[in-house]
Amino acid sequence: MLYIGFTNTLGKLNIALVQMELKFLEEYLKLNPADASARQRLEHRKDDLASFARHAGHAD
């Protein structure tokens, strides 16, 4: 039997990890504002989080 809530849990974990990475990158860029690769990664992850928000759904 498949635990249908597992999909919801994985989605929540994925979002939490992206949020943690965003916070880390924001703090990192406060100390290293000239790091272009970190700034690019921050913008990419912001787009990912926005995509998660647009396509969010729960399996019931």
C-alpha positions as CSV (number, residue, x, y, z in Angstrom):
1,M,0.0,0.0,0.0
2,L,1.3,3.5,-0.9
3,Y,1.3,6.2,1.7
4,I,-0.2,9.1,-0.2
5,G,0.9,11.7,2.3
6,F,4.5,10.9,1.5
7,T,4.3,13.1,-1.6
8,N,3.1,16.0,0.6
9,T,6.0,15.5,3.0
10,L,8.6,15.4,0.3
11,G,7.2,18.6,-1.2
12,K,7.3,20.3,2.2
13,L,10.9,19.2,2.7
14,N,11.9,20.4,-0.7
15,I,10.4,23.8,-0.1
16,A,12.1,24.0,3.4
17,L,15.5,23.2,1.8
18,V,15.1,25.9,-0.8
19,Q,14.1,28.4,1.9
20,M,17.1,27.5,3.9
21,E,19.4,27.9,0.9
22,L,17.8,31.3,0.1
23,K,18.4,32.5,3.6
24,F,22.0,31.3,3.6
25,L,22.7,32.9,0.2
26,E,21.2,36.2,1.4
27,E,23.4,36.2,4.5
28,Y,26.4,35.1,2.5
29,L,25.9,38.0,0.0
30,K,25.8,40.5,2.9
31,L,29.4,39.5,3.7
32,N,30.5,38.9,0.0
33,P,28.5,41.3,-2.1
34,A,30.9,40.9,-5.1
35,D,30.3,37.1,-5.5
36,A,28.4,37.0,-8.9
37,S,28.0,33.2,-8.8
38,A,26.2,33.4,-5.4
39,R,24.0,36.2,-6.6
40,Q,23.1,34.2,-9.7
41,R,22.3,31.1,-7.6
42,L,20.1,33.2,-5.3
43,E,18.1,34.5,-8.3
44,H,17.8,31.0,-9.7
45,R,16.5,29.6,-6.4
46,K,14.1,32.5,-6.0
47,D,12.6,31.5,-9.3
48,D,12.4,27.9,-8.2
49,L,10.5,28.9,-5.1
50,A,8.1,31.0,-7.1
51,S,7.5,28.0,-9.4
52,F,6.8,25.8,-6.3
53,A,4.3,28.3,-5.1
54,R,2.5,28.5,-8.5
55,H,2.3,24.7,-8.8
56,A,1.6,23.8,-5.2
57,G,-0.9,21.1,-4.5
58,H,-1.6,18.4,-2.0
59,A,-2.4,14.8,-2.6
60,D,-5.4,13.8,-0.5
